[in-house]
Amino acid sequence: MPELIDPTVRLRTSFLAAVAEFHELGHPVPWFVTDVDPAALTDPTAFAGYVARVLAERTEAGMRPDAAVPMTTLWWAEGDRLLGRIAIRRRLTPRLRRVGGHIGYDVRPGARRRGHATAMLAAALPVAAALGITEVLLTCDESNTASRLVIEANGGRLVGVEEGRLRYLAPTPAQLPEIRKTG
Ligand SMILES: CC(C)(COP(=O)(O)OP(=O)(O)OC[C@H]1O[C@@H](n2cnc3c(N)ncnc32)[C@H](O)[C@@H]1OP(=O)(O)O)[C@@H](O)C(=O)NCCC(=O)NCCS
């Protein structure tokens, strides 16, 4: 069963294979791999540095220079295979309110259309709740059918369209109605 895990050096080989898949797709590649040089990261020490940087982005002090807010990145993995990644931004800025929202995600091209993004977002919503986010803002291009379906399957309700992007709010588990116990 796939699960959310913290970024880890253990998945270096699979991470590099996933990045190669993203690059094969050409542009636009997801932002999180645009500054990743797969050739450099084959070196275990360099990869450990990359993983440390991604983990550090969870704090104000470790944010990357172009980031607006701290961000928790988690990997969706099954055994030693990296399937996707999801990033939860701790808070919103005026810009993130328009484009980006709280959560961004990608599934590696070779693992798409198997329900991974839907399951990965479902698994991430309790993490967002634990970070103090009661309702997540999710945005996606109007043309991104797959992402729309992923968000709607996770309880997202459309609250508007801005600059060609759909804006959804989705409750995190603390807000979900309790499941009635019948037993
Ligand atoms: C969007 C993305 C994360 C979806 O990942 P995925 O693992 O393939 O998604 P799922 O398998 O959970 O599919 C969700 C739904 O979308 C449908 N779907 C998946 N890819 C699709 C496509 N290319 N066209 C139309 N529908 C698609 C699936 O059939 C499924 O429908 P269902 O719920 O009716 O069965 C993936 O395509 C991706 O990484 N894209 C690039 C990055 C991106 O767009 N991220 C989101 C930014 S808002």
Ligand as a Chemical Component Dictionary entry (heavy atoms), coordinates in Angstrom:
data_LIG
# 
_chem_comp.id                   LIG 
_chem_comp.type                 NON-POLYMER 
_chem_comp.pdbx_formal_charge   0 
_chem_comp.three_letter_code    LIG 
# 
loop_
_chem_comp_atom.comp_id 
_chem_comp_atom.atom_id 
_chem_comp_atom.alt_atom_id 
_chem_comp_atom.type_symbol 
_chem_comp_atom.charge 
_chem_comp_atom.model_Cartn_x 
_chem_comp_atom.model_Cartn_y 
_chem_comp_atom.model_Cartn_z 
_chem_comp_atom.pdbx_ordinal 
LIG C1  C1  C 0 -3.007  15.870 -11.911 1  
LIG C2  C2  C 0 -2.274  14.607 -11.461 2  
LIG C3  C3  C 0 -1.662  14.843 -10.104 3  
LIG C4  C4  C 0 -3.296  13.446 -11.395 4  
LIG O1  O1  O 0 -2.614  12.301 -10.920 5  
LIG P1  P1  P 0 -3.234  10.825 -11.061 6  
LIG O2  O2  O 0 -2.565  9.951  -10.053 7  
LIG O3  O3  O 0 -3.163  10.409 -12.478 8  
LIG O4  O4  O 0 -4.757  11.061 -10.656 9  
LIG P2  P2  P 0 -5.829  9.927  -10.295 10 
LIG O5  O5  O 0 -5.363  8.609  -10.851 11 
LIG O6  O6  O 0 -6.136  10.002 -8.861  12 
LIG O7  O7  O 0 -7.063  10.385 -11.176 13 
LIG C5  C5  C 0 -8.092  11.219 -10.722 14 
LIG C6  C6  C 0 -9.178  11.258 -11.775 15 
LIG O8  O8  O 0 -8.691  11.975 -12.921 16 
LIG C7  C7  C 0 -8.808  11.157 -14.080 17 
LIG N1  N1  N 0 -7.666  11.447 -14.910 18 
LIG C8  C8  C 0 -6.370  11.204 -14.625 19 
LIG N2  N2  N 0 -5.598  11.683 -15.631 20 
LIG C9  C9  C 0 -6.438  12.218 -16.529 21 
LIG C10 C10 C 0 -6.249  12.864 -17.786 22 
LIG N3  N3  N 0 -5.022  13.038 -18.281 23 
LIG N4  N4  N 0 -7.352  13.288 -18.459 24 
LIG C11 C11 C 0 -8.575  13.125 -17.963 25 
LIG N5  N5  N 0 -8.834  12.521 -16.759 26 
LIG C12 C12 C 0 -7.763  12.074 -16.073 27 
LIG C13 C13 C 0 -8.794  9.744  -13.569 28 
LIG O9  O9  O 0 -9.417  8.866  -14.485 29 
LIG C14 C14 C 0 -9.593  9.897  -12.290 30 
LIG O10 O10 O 0 -10.978 9.956  -12.606 31 
LIG P3  P3  P 0 -12.062 9.211  -11.718 32 
LIG O11 O11 O 0 -11.940 9.778  -10.314 33 
LIG O12 O12 O 0 -13.358 9.543  -12.376 34 
LIG O13 O13 O 0 -11.707 7.775  -11.754 35 
LIG C15 C15 C 0 -1.159  14.219 -12.469 36 
LIG O14 O14 O 0 -1.710  14.162 -13.761 37 
LIG C16 C16 C 0 0.005   15.199 -12.466 38 
LIG O15 O15 O 0 0.949   15.041 -11.701 39 
LIG N6  N6  N 0 -0.070  16.208 -13.344 40 
LIG C17 C17 C 0 0.968   17.268 -13.404 41 
LIG C18 C18 C 0 0.965   18.151 -12.179 42 
LIG C19 C19 C 0 -0.387  18.743 -11.855 43 
LIG O16 O16 O 0 -1.178  19.101 -12.740 44 
LIG N7  N7  N 0 -0.633  18.849 -10.534 45 
LIG C20 C20 C 0 -1.846  19.451 -10.019 46 
LIG C21 C21 C 0 -1.690  20.927 -9.955  47 
LIG S1  S1  S 0 -3.223  21.714 -9.470  48 
# 
loop_
_chem_comp_bond.comp_id 
_chem_comp_bond.atom_id_1 
_chem_comp_bond.atom_id_2 
_chem_comp_bond.value_order 
_chem_comp_bond.pdbx_ordinal 
LIG C1  C2  SING 1  
LIG C2  C3  SING 2  
LIG C2  C4  SING 3  
LIG C2  C15 SING 4  
LIG C4  O1  SING 5  
LIG O1  P1  SING 6  
LIG P1  O2  DOUB 7  
LIG P1  O3  SING 8  
LIG P1  O4  SING 9  
LIG O4  P2  SING 10 
LIG P2  O5  DOUB 11 
LIG P2  O6  SING 12 
LIG P2  O7  SING 13 
LIG O7  C5  SING 14 
LIG C5  C6  SING 15 
LIG C6  O8  SING 16 
LIG C6  C14 SING 17 
LIG O8  C7  SING 18 
LIG C7  N1  SING 19 
LIG C7  C13 SING 20 
LIG N1  C8  SING 21 
LIG N1  C12 SING 22 
LIG C8  N2  DOUB 23 
LIG N2  C9  SING 24 
LIG C9  C10 SING 25 
LIG C9  C12 DOUB 26 
LIG C10 N3  SING 27 
LIG C10 N4  DOUB 28 
LIG N4  C11 SING 29 
LIG C11 N5  DOUB 30 
LIG N5  C12 SING 31 
LIG C13 O9  SING 32 
LIG C13 C14 SING 33 
LIG C14 O10 SING 34 
LIG O10 P3  SING 35 
LIG P3  O11 DOUB 36 
LIG P3  O12 SING 37 
LIG P3  O13 SING 38 
LIG C15 O14 SING 39 
LIG C15 C16 SING 40 
LIG C16 O15 DOUB 41 
LIG C16 N6  SING 42 
LIG N6  C17 SING 43 
LIG C17 C18 SING 44 
LIG C18 C19 SING 45 
LIG C19 O16 DOUB 46 
LIG C19 N7  SING 47 
LIG N7  C20 SING 48 
LIG C20 C21 SING 49 
LIG C21 S1  SING 50 
# 
